[in-house]
Amino acid sequence: MTRTTAIEYARKGIRCNAVCPGAIRTPPIIKTIEASRDQGKSMERAIPMGRYGEPIEIANVVLFLASDEASYVNGAYIVADGGLTAQTGIPSITGDSAD
């Protein structure tokens, strides 16, 4: 949908991009961490940066995409997950690496 929208509306000056966030410290993630500390720590260890993302970090990605600095960015998928999908291509919630 992102790519199709980007192509269809590009000549009208409308850009379409997608933000793909990882585990962000939002109420549902916090609730999961509190419900199972072991699972929460395991998920955190699986993230190459070693921590959950903060909502402001995703907001900053969106702010960039909405700004003039991203005026030539169209049809892109911006992954903001602390390197999780770069590590294996498939996120691991067990903390096991794909080495």
C-alpha positions in Angstrom: 0.0 0.0 0.0 2.9 2.4 0.8 4.6 1.8 -2.5 1.4 2.0 -4.5 0.3 5.2 -2.8 3.8 6.8 -3.2 3.7 6.0 -7.0 0.1 7.1 -7.6 0.4 10.5 -5.8 4.1 11.4 -6.3 3.4 13.8 -9.3 0.8 15.6 -7.1 3.4 16.4 -4.5 2.2 13.8 -2.0 4.7 11.4 -0.5 3.9 8.2 1.4 6.3 6.4 3.6 6.0 3.8 6.3 7.5 3.7 9.8 8.2 0.2 11.1 8.8 0.5 14.9 10.2 -2.3 17.0 9.6 -2.8 20.7 8.9 0.7 22.0 8.4 1.5 25.6 4.6 2.1 25.4 1.9 1.0 27.8 1.4 -2.4 26.1 5.1 -3.2 26.2 5.4 -1.9 29.8 2.5 -4.1 30.8 4.2 -7.1 29.2 7.5 -6.4 31.0 5.7 -6.0 34.3 3.8 -9.3 33.8 6.9 -11.3 33.0 10.2 -9.8 34.0 12.1 -12.7 32.5 10.4 -12.4 29.1 10.9 -8.6 29.2 14.6 -9.0 29.9 14.8 -11.7 27.2 13.2 -9.4 24.7 15.5 -6.5 25.6 18.6 -8.7 25.2 17.4 -9.7 21.7 17.6 -6.1 20.6 21.2 -5.3 19.4 21.1 -1.9 21.0 20.3 -3.6 24.3 17.2 -1.5 25.2 13.7 -0.8 24.3 13.0 2.2 22.1 11.3 5.3 23.5 8.2 6.9 21.9 10.1 10.1 21.2 12.5 8.2 19.0 9.6 7.1 16.7 8.2 10.6 16.8 11.5 11.9 15.6 11.5 9.5 12.6 8.0 10.7 11.7 9.1 14.3 12.2 12.0 13.8 9.8 9.7 12.2 7.2 7.2 15.1 7.5 10.0 17.7 7.1 11.5 19.3 4.1 14.7 17.4 4.8 12.9 14.3 3.6 11.4 16.0 0.5 12.8 13.3 -1.8 12.0 10.3 0.3 9.0 8.5 -1.1 7.8 4.9 -0.9 10.3 4.1 1.8 10.0 1.8 4.8 12.0 3.2 7.8 12.7 0.5 10.4 13.4 1.8 13.8 13.9 -1.3 16.0 17.3 -0.9 17.6 18.8 -3.2 14.9 16.7 -6.2 15.6 15.7 -7.0 12.0 19.1 -6.1 10.8 20.5 -8.8 13.1 18.6 -11.7 11.7 16.0 -10.4 9.3 13.4 -12.0 11.6 12.9 -10.6 15.1 13.6 -12.9 17.9 11.6 -12.6 21.1 13.6 -15.4 22.8 16.9 -13.5 22.9 18.6 -16.2 21.0 20.8 -15.0 18.2 20.9 -16.5 14.8 24.6 -17.0 14.9 
